[in-house]
């Protein structure tokens, strides 16, 4: 295990981050995992170790950049290397620009953009002397396909895509690849907080409407995204850098709903 690659995954207590940590561990990575929710994060780490892997559990808030820097340092101190950084952690509030507070705006950008930027810098300082590494930024299709109800989050994800291109240009010459993954509608706990003006859940309605536009006919799973991240981290993707990979079941480029296409061409859809 001493020569096994090392990954640092943020936002790893649930959803895409937890699935990614487990998938990387299954593929032989030693995994440092970061999230605010210590109990849930510890459960993910315990599961990895019960399956025969190695996990370093690092609970804390990435809005605190001193803590963020410590996660990279503690990962290096534990395993003397860092091969992969997965910037998955994010924070957002469902609110329009008419009502968002400055506090909400700044926390969203701090966690979803500033922390990934500086985590990438600190990780690259370890990767470069080792001859290279991979940084994967988990962005979102909302960087291109807006909702109207998340101005800070959408701004952060658009900027995270652009940051990916910038970091790929900077670090490519020293062997560090930087790629963004843009998930679409993914079935995680974070996708279940949509409500109407009365506070009643409209997640089921949202899901039904979006699935009608997704060519494969379903929301994705956290494992769908995790496997894409693991693939991009490997040598099979060694010429991929400075780009975004959309993982959305074809949703982004699908204009007509499935039900409308069926009406237009019965028997063909």
C-alpha positions as MATLAB code, in Angstrom:
seq = 'XXXXXXXXXXXXXXXXXXXXXXXXXXXXXXXXXXXXXXXXXXXXXXXXXXXXXXXXXXXXXXXXXXXXXXXXXXXXXXXXXXXXXXXXXXXXXXXXXXXXXXXXXXXXXXXXXXXXXXXXXXXXXXXXXXXXXXXXXXXXXXXXXXXXXXXXXXXXXXXXXXXXXXXXXXXXXXXXXXXXXXXXXXXXXXXXXXXXXXXXXXXXXXXXXXXXXXXXXXXXXXXXXXXXXXXXXXXXXXXXXXXXXXXXXXXXXXXXXXXXXXXXXXXXX';
ca = [
       0.000    0.000    0.000;
       2.984    2.343    0.421;
       3.030    3.062   -3.316;
      -0.743    3.307   -3.691;
      -2.040    6.653   -5.007;
      -3.564    9.138   -2.592;
      -6.753   11.157   -3.155;
      -8.276   14.050   -1.224;
     -12.062   14.313   -1.674;
     -14.068   17.218   -0.289;
     -17.770   17.142    0.501;
     -17.379   13.426    1.146;
     -19.950   12.780    3.878;
     -22.758   12.000    1.437;
     -23.868   12.016   -2.179;
     -21.315   12.362   -4.958;
     -18.407   12.933   -2.568;
     -19.071    9.821   -0.504;
     -19.631    7.708   -3.609;
     -16.403    9.041   -5.125;
     -14.388    8.286   -2.003;
     -15.707    4.720   -1.918;
     -15.105    4.210   -5.648;
     -11.535    5.517   -5.458;
     -10.816    3.312   -2.450;
     -12.189    0.341   -4.358;
      -9.714    1.162   -7.136;
      -6.760    1.198   -4.761;
      -6.505    4.825   -3.644;
      -5.802    5.817   -0.084;
      -8.438    8.462    0.559;
      -8.543   11.586    2.722;
     -12.133   12.745    3.119;
     -13.404   16.178    4.138;
     -16.841   17.487    5.186;
     -18.523   19.516    7.909;
     -20.679   16.683    9.274;
     -18.232   14.700   11.385;
     -20.516   11.782   12.240;
     -21.547   11.074    8.658;
     -17.968   11.557    7.449;
     -16.665    9.098   10.027;
     -19.218    6.549    8.837;
     -17.920    6.878    5.271;
     -14.347    6.453    6.485;
     -15.282    3.416    8.576;
     -16.985    1.834    5.583;
     -13.878    2.309    3.455;
     -11.659    0.716    6.080;
     -14.068   -2.165    6.679;
     -13.808   -2.891    2.943;
     -10.000   -3.056    3.228;
      -9.095    0.506    2.258;
      -7.354    3.350    4.052;
      -9.175    6.538    4.989;
      -8.158    9.751    6.731;
     -11.205   11.534    8.155;
     -10.886   15.337    8.248;
     -14.060   17.027    9.533;
     -14.328   20.794    9.248;
     -15.676   23.776    7.329;
     -13.947   24.681    4.064;
     -15.154   28.252    4.413;
     -12.260   28.442    6.883;
      -9.253   28.529    4.572;
      -6.848   27.727    7.400;
      -8.742   24.479    7.902;
      -8.810   23.918    4.126;
      -5.029   24.253    3.933;
      -4.630   21.885    6.862;
      -6.468   19.116    4.987;
      -3.811   19.129    2.280;
      -0.983   19.283    4.805;
      -2.406   16.479    6.939;
      -2.916   14.294    3.874;
       0.724   14.830    2.892;
       1.906   14.179    6.437;
      -0.018   10.911    6.574;
       1.004    9.438    3.227;
       3.850   11.659    1.929;
       2.113   12.241   -1.393;
      -1.050   13.485   -3.091;
      -2.047   12.277   -6.551;
      -5.658   13.381   -6.911;
      -7.745   16.260   -5.584;
     -11.522   16.121   -6.039;
     -13.077   19.515   -5.308;
     -16.645   18.371   -4.692;
     -17.758   20.383   -1.644;
     -20.317   23.106   -2.283;
     -22.878   25.184   -0.437;
     -25.939   26.925   -1.765;
     -29.238   28.488   -0.819;
     -32.330   28.377   -3.021;
     -33.095   32.078   -3.340;
     -33.328   34.650   -6.124;
     -31.065   37.650   -6.602;
     -33.942   39.796   -5.319;
     -33.582   38.370   -1.801;
     -30.146   36.797   -1.361;
     -28.120   38.195    1.524;
     -24.504   39.215    1.264;
     -23.678   36.563    3.864;
     -25.271   33.820    1.744;
     -23.560   35.091   -1.416;
     -20.135   35.218    0.198;
     -20.414   31.814    1.907;
     -21.463   30.201   -1.378;
     -18.478   31.620   -3.234;
     -16.121   30.878   -0.346;
     -17.007   27.176   -0.239;
     -17.814   26.567   -3.907;
     -15.086   28.612   -5.610;
     -12.440   30.113   -3.313;
     -11.753   26.911   -1.391;
     -11.368   24.834   -4.593;
      -9.023   27.456   -6.047;
      -6.661   27.453   -3.076;
      -6.963   23.723   -2.416;
      -5.814   23.279   -6.011;
      -2.801   25.521   -5.432;
      -1.803   23.738   -2.233;
      -2.336   20.303   -3.792;
      -0.289   21.263   -6.855;
       2.623   22.220   -4.602;
       2.750   18.574   -3.507;
       1.985   17.066   -6.914;
       4.590   18.975   -8.923;
       7.711   17.519   -7.225;
       6.170   14.049   -7.678;
       5.926   14.550  -11.443;
       2.238   15.296  -11.772;
      -1.268   14.621  -10.586;
      -4.922   15.271  -11.313;
      -7.366   17.904  -10.060;
     -11.058   17.319  -10.728;
     -13.542   20.104  -10.042;
     -17.149   19.030   -9.574;
     -19.109   21.804  -11.248;
     -22.684   21.545  -12.584;
     -24.783   21.882  -15.714;
     -26.235   25.024  -14.114;
     -23.039   26.762  -15.165;
     -24.668   26.757  -18.622;
     -28.326   25.929  -17.900;
     -29.543   28.329  -15.248;
     -32.467   27.954  -12.846;
     -33.167   31.528  -11.767;
     -33.158   30.474   -8.104;
     -29.467   30.210   -7.232;
     -27.469   33.258   -8.332;
     -24.401   32.750   -6.136;
     -24.193   29.002   -6.760;
     -24.621   29.402  -10.509;
     -22.030   32.183  -10.619;
     -19.633   29.996   -8.627;
     -20.080   27.005  -10.921;
     -19.570   29.102  -14.049;
     -16.410   30.498  -12.509;
     -15.277   27.020  -11.457;
     -15.417   25.907  -15.092;
     -13.316   28.901  -16.114;
     -10.917   28.259  -13.247;
     -10.504   24.712  -14.545;
      -9.305   26.030  -17.912;
      -6.949   28.503  -16.220;
      -5.391   25.925  -13.906;
      -4.982   23.440  -16.752;
      -2.967   26.050  -18.659;
      -0.825   26.835  -15.620;
      -0.132   23.300  -14.407;
      -0.145   21.324  -17.656;
       3.579   21.860  -18.291;
       4.437   20.201  -14.956;
       2.227   17.172  -15.550;
      -0.910   18.140  -13.615;
      -4.214   17.662  -15.405;
      -7.278   19.717  -14.408;
     -10.768   18.683  -15.496;
     -14.296   19.709  -14.502;
     -17.219   17.316  -14.210;
     -20.638   18.884  -14.746;
     -23.365   16.660  -13.292;
     -26.978   17.175  -14.272;
     -29.946   16.021  -12.195;
     -28.459   13.607   -9.670;
     -30.512   11.700   -7.094;
     -28.896   12.873   -3.853;
     -30.193   14.339   -0.595;
     -29.143   17.793   -1.769;
     -31.608   17.618   -4.666;
     -34.624   17.212   -2.402;
     -35.047   20.699   -0.943;
     -37.135   22.384   -3.635;
     -40.315   23.941   -2.224;
     -43.123   26.204   -3.410;
     -44.088   29.580   -1.950;
     -45.982   27.841    0.839;
     -43.021   25.700    1.845;
     -44.445   22.508    0.369;
     -42.054   20.165   -1.432;
     -42.125   20.287   -5.227;
     -39.190   17.921   -5.697;
     -41.400   15.170   -7.131;
     -42.870   17.602   -9.661;
     -39.407   18.881  -10.552;
     -38.144   15.347  -10.998;
     -41.023   14.321  -13.224;
     -40.594   17.415  -15.398;
     -36.813   17.072  -15.731;
     -36.920   13.319  -16.417;
     -39.297   14.045  -19.296;
     -36.465   16.055  -20.880;
     -33.604   13.671  -20.090;
     -33.085   11.297  -23.037;
     -32.138    8.333  -20.820;
     -35.320    8.946  -18.836;
     -33.969    9.125  -15.286;
     -31.966   11.155  -12.822;
     -28.403   10.042  -12.420;
     -26.973    8.441   -9.309;
     -24.014    9.482   -7.209;
     -22.253    6.346   -8.425;
     -22.720    7.459  -12.055;
     -20.718   10.592  -11.303;
     -18.209    8.823   -9.065;
     -17.295    6.353  -11.789;
     -16.794    9.207  -14.245;
     -14.490   10.969  -11.786;
     -12.504    7.781  -11.210;
     -12.170    7.252  -14.962;
     -10.956   10.822  -15.491;
      -8.375   10.381  -12.741;
      -6.809    7.385  -14.474;
      -4.299    6.974  -17.274;
      -7.033    6.250  -19.820;
      -7.823    9.989  -19.627;
      -4.182   11.137  -19.726;
      -4.766   13.534  -22.657;
      -7.877   15.122  -21.123;
      -7.286   18.450  -19.424;
      -8.714   21.957  -19.497;
     -12.201   20.775  -20.346;
     -15.588   19.958  -18.834;
     -17.249   16.557  -18.953;
     -21.042   16.705  -18.776;
     -22.689   13.826  -16.896;
     -26.388   14.475  -17.382;
     -27.954   11.670  -19.425;
     -28.143   13.973  -22.446;
     -30.303   16.601  -20.716;
     -28.292   19.705  -21.583;
     -28.811   19.387  -25.337;
     -32.354   18.008  -25.298;
     -34.848   20.720  -26.288;
     -38.118   18.794  -26.608;
     -39.638   16.715  -23.833;
     -39.966   12.977  -24.296;
     -43.761   13.144  -24.024;
     -43.929   15.764  -26.780;
     -41.690   13.716  -29.068;
     -43.956   10.714  -28.518;
     -46.969   12.778  -29.539;
     -45.196   13.953  -32.670;
     -43.877   10.514  -33.675;
     -45.974    7.731  -32.079;
     -44.173    4.431  -31.991;
     -40.749    5.948  -32.586;
     -40.040    7.089  -29.043;
];
